[in-house]
């Protein structure tokens, strides 16, 4: 049996695996850089070296999975040796780095925020990212056909509606309940879901000025019904403040960094997620922080 | 209008693949529009709202992939859907290639008899891989960008010490021993060697040389930052020395975007030592100092190619230099309304954009661009044109997290439609780059947009002049003639070089000019 070295592993996942000796996980989907397995109700991912750390994820020393260990196995098993794939391979994490999420805390002094928010928004606007998120989406037809144009218009309007409602919680709670963002958009994780992932991820941090906890209970259920499992899992994790390393670092940079280069550098790492997902997650995050900042001028 | 849908049960493709298939599906002949996405309620609702729904779609669940296509006629649906299906099969085929994979460069070196590594991994890991390759005595072509300048300097110093080539980072083109790497074009083997700090500039030059009947011995890419103060031209100097030693090379051509002055001096000092003739095309380069170094100064790519082939043995009088079509300039001037005074250049190649812009700038000062070196003429918002505007869609703001526009043309298509609708726009310039790594049908991908834009302009009583330049050779896999024929059939004016794009454009919108 050949060993594949893990480069890093989510510490929370490791704890779960240690309790699950001998049990199996079932293949859900596989891509060039990620293989997803279902372990009970939970999704765990094995990702290639270039991908960043994330919740429920093991990074391994493979550049990609074009030839994923010969064939993607339908089942994998947690054994004493590690995570066994087919009968040939085992992912060994004995010596590997354990990745622990470090969650940010919303600052008491928010002087930095306004500057960092406008820096990020301006940078995204210059890059037209997300492509549909800027004012012209309503007035001009963004997209190469009527379907894309209708989709982009709806994304823009629903996103704006959601952020206005967030700024007016709890008065506008119904608008949040009825958001049409779930499952809306192109891509494996539809754009609307990515926005929600960004919003949920930010709004769970300690001392966040807007309380969306009731909302998130509902959203976790809605996501299961309205979008695919990969996307729903990301929203679910975000509702518990869990996400990718790049999202954590970007959030911390926006909240605390005094150096614009650092903020933009961390933003770039988020933008590298997926095709357009990164820009949509970043947009969800920054607009949610902006909404909170409008409500708190505590300096 | 006829609609057909297909549901692929429990099918998950990564977003980049989905976007790419969706873009290609929308360019299939007879397809008016195609939508490929996950079968969520909201996506189904939007499909219904735009009148594209059919019964099958209602059955799709959130884990299914929906494909919907729309054609003008019912009898076009079968063929169109078959073509869409092929896009999925092609993707699967790619993962079934017979290539052998290795866990690391070191393990590959033990198994393969090779002396060069082409590295195209995420920028975060690219330096590490390049270092490993150099330590295994391999020359390196580093396609990846987002590598720090410190890493670049360290890698190039290491390569220099070991007597190896370190091409890149962000090196898009090289031809080594007649093998094209990354975006290179298929050109004939010859006696002219190129050291290029510009990917599309090197492509343009190699293609022009091929067009004049000559060929390339080696094309060594350096990466775009090589002539910066920090990197200090390490690779360009090593490249000159390598070609100086190469018995198959009789003439050397250097190309770069505007170099740092001190670095330019260092390079010219090396040129001075060379026993072979060296042609130098530095955009905005200093003619006097180049000539003082015994280099042959060239103002543009075409001039550089002409000088190179003449030094390599060509009879200048027998070359077809593709002079400008002056009667055409006057004809187009008459068609444009007085308010149609602006040029909009939408480029996939940075140096092609630069060169066309430089040519047009000789007539107009108000040339704005996202890649302008002069701050005064940098676009405030690269999403919005101002006066004459030239956009390089290959620059970082358009390519972060997305394929290069030579592979995925969707961003340029959207912008093209915006520019074409602007009544102040007279001329739109488009480049189409052929070659090993480029889109398989770059002109085909723009055809529906060009048709639609021309029809709209006509309905509004405007003439919309589009000039297209296909950079490629008769040996490129995309078929140069077929690409040019497609443009010609749409009434697009064909340009023979990137420089001519600028020269034609400036003539078309200039009512006062008499001689083009």
Boltz contact constraints between the chains, C-beta under 6 A:
constraints:
  - contact:
      token1: [A, 29]
      token2: [B, 12]
      max_distance: 6.0
  - contact:
      token1: [A, 31]
      token2: [B, 14]
      max_distance: 6.0
  - contact:
      token1: [A, 50]
      token2: [B, 121]
      max_distance: 6.0
  - contact:
      token1: [A, 50]
      token2: [B, 122]
      max_distance: 6.0
  - contact:
      token1: [A, 50]
      token2: [B, 125]
      max_distance: 6.0
  - contact:
      token1: [A, 66]
      token2: [B, 95]
      max_distance: 6.0
  - contact:
      token1: [A, 67]
      token2: [B, 101]
      max_distance: 6.0
  - contact:
      token1: [A, 127]
      token2: [B, 397]
      max_distance: 6.0
  - contact:
      token1: [A, 128]
      token2: [B, 383]
      max_distance: 6.0
  - contact:
      token1: [A, 144]
      token2: [B, 26]
      max_distance: 6.0
  - contact:
      token1: [A, 144]
      token2: [B, 413]
      max_distance: 6.0
  - contact:
      token1: [A, 145]
      token2: [B, 33]
      max_distance: 6.0
  - contact:
      token1: [A, 146]
      token2: [B, 50]
      max_distance: 6.0
  - contact:
      token1: [A, 147]
      token2: [B, 33]
      max_distance: 6.0
  - contact:
      token1: [A, 147]
      token2: [B, 35]
      max_distance: 6.0
  - contact:
      token1: [A, 147]
      token2: [B, 50]
      max_distance: 6.0
  - contact:
      token1: [A, 150]
      token2: [B, 46]
      max_distance: 6.0
  - contact:
      token1: [A, 150]
      token2: [B, 49]
      max_distance: 6.0
  - contact:
      token1: [A, 150]
      token2: [B, 50]
      max_distance: 6.0
  - contact:
      token1: [A, 151]
      token2: [B, 46]
      max_distance: 6.0
  - contact:
      token1: [A, 180]
      token2: [B, 42]
      max_distance: 6.0
  - contact:
      token1: [A, 183]
      token2: [B, 40]
      max_distance: 6.0
  - contact:
      token1: [A, 183]
      token2: [B, 41]
      max_distance: 6.0
  - contact:
      token1: [A, 183]
      token2: [B, 42]
      max_distance: 6.0
  - contact:
      token1: [A, 184]
      token2: [B, 42]
      max_distance: 6.0
  - contact:
      token1: [A, 186]
      token2: [B, 37]
      max_distance: 6.0
  - contact:
      token1: [A, 187]
      token2: [B, 15]
      max_distance: 6.0
  - contact:
      token1: [A, 187]
      token2: [B, 18]
      max_distance: 6.0
  - contact:
      token1: [A, 188]
      token2: [B, 14]
      max_distance: 6.0
  - contact:
      token1: [A, 188]
      token2: [B, 15]
      max_distance: 6.0
  - contact:
      token1: [A, 226]
      token2: [B, 41]
      max_distance: 6.0
  - contact:
      token1: [A, 227]
      token2: [B, 40]
      max_distance: 6.0
  - contact:
      token1: [A, 227]
      token2: [B, 62]
      max_distance: 6.0
  - contact:
      token1: [A, 228]
      token2: [B, 38]
      max_distance: 6.0
  - contact:
      token1: [A, 228]
      token2: [B, 62]
      max_distance: 6.0
  - contact:
      token1: [A, 228]
      token2: [B, 63]
      max_distance: 6.0
  - contact:
      token1: [A, 271]
      token2: [B, 400]
      max_distance: 6.0
  - contact:
      token1: [A, 271]
      token2: [B, 401]
      max_distance: 6.0
  - contact:
      token1: [A, 272]
      token2: [B, 401]
      max_distance: 6.0
  - contact:
      token1: [A, 274]
      token2: [B, 15]
      max_distance: 6.0
  - contact:
      token1: [A, 275]
      token2: [B, 15]
      max_distance: 6.0
  - contact:
      token1: [A, 275]
      token2: [B, 16]
      max_distance: 6.0
  - contact:
      token1: [A, 275]
      token2: [B, 19]
      max_distance: 6.0
  - contact:
      token1: [A, 278]
      token2: [B, 401]
      max_distance: 6.0
